[in-house]
Amino acid sequence: MTEALPILHRDDHLIAVHKPAGMLVHRSALARGERHFLLQTLRDQIGQRVYPVHRLDRPTSGLMVFALDSEIAGHLADAFAAHRVTKRYLAVVRGLGPESERLDYALRDEDGRRPKAEMPAREARTDVRRLDSVELPVSVDRYPSARYSLMEACPRTGRRHQIRRHLSRRGYPIIGDAKHGKGVHNRFFADQLACPRLLLAAVELGFDHPVDGRRLTIGCALDASMTALFQRFGWSGHLPANDRNTSTSPHTMTMP
């Protein structure tokens, strides 16, 4: 039986949950024998149809929002498409990442139907900031010690694999990224640090509620494996929490 999904926020119009790493959001050509999907699991858990309005890659964990009817889904999807939703991710990368930088590299679409070189390159921007770092006295690659950084990533556009591709292109691939990372570091974390997964988590979303207009900010804690890693590296002060708050939207007039 599939474990119940942690519900982070629920009202009459939308619901937010913590997506486990490795779970597909819905059935697709990638499924190949998979039996559990986030959309169906949540539907069965709450006994109500849910509507996806954005996406997370299969190996990424963290916060996902679903609408509870098609009209709300349209409003939320429009907000994501228009970049009116703020997104915050945490990632563990190889090396000493940049202190603060905007990564502004155009990215070609990856849909698998045509060679990537034939796909159009579209603008993509991600703001990144190094929150902490650690140096381990082990030779993982060609150096006598290994350095890793905790990065905050806030994508300003929504391209496929944007954070993973931007950080890799900048020279700081995310640990556990089989496609854009480096195998020797991925294996070290899997075998020695009990983290056999992509170390990327969606930890916060902020958007105007589609009904009452108030700004809703939802936070999402890390799963057990990432939490244990943060504690081991001395990064406990950066652990996010499950929380939510609302404030008057800048687009909403407050009556005296």
Order of alpha helices (4+ residues) and beta strands (2+ residues): beta-beta-alpha-beta-beta-alpha-beta-beta-beta-beta-beta-beta-alpha-alpha-beta-beta-alpha-beta
